[in-house]
Amino acid sequence: MEAPDRAPARRSPFARAFSDRNGDLRTTLLLGLVIGAVVILGVGTYSALLAADAGSPGTLAIWVTAAFLFIKVPLLAVVWWILARKRDPVGGGGWSSRECREILDYLETQARDCAGRPDAPERLAYWAREAWFVADSATDADTPAAVDTAVLIEAMASEAGAPVDRSRGARRPTGTAPA
């Protein structure tokens, strides 16, 4: 959250249209936009093909040009904006306080869920390393909560008999987690 004495950051009309106040994408709106564009492209192409078959091939050329300029290029602009709007820092982190809290809640839930399983030591060691990574990458405001979560999960791992190695080399590759 922003300090009360600071004015909220100005947002572009694009951002206001396709994301909420928290910066999350309005997926239903975007999906509806894509579905609508596909329907318009389908109906328009069918109509242009019928007109071209009826003896007006110029109609097809006009439709292809108009569809490209007024439908496909704006859709590509939206896709480009979605991809380029938020970049994570190289070392990870860069999360808002809300995102960091969601990550910490997820890590704690996963750690609690795997307690008591036959492979709990390995799983808890993994979740402890992940929690320490979040603690190392969190902003100054979020670090205390992240450290508390990491200490809790590390204690659960120690209790299960897992040695916890905080080094980055011991981490699993990105995108993999124990099943």
Helices and strands as residue ranges (DSSP letters): H 13-18, H 27-53, H 57-67, I 68-72, H 73-84, H 97-114, H 120-137, H 143-159, G 168-170
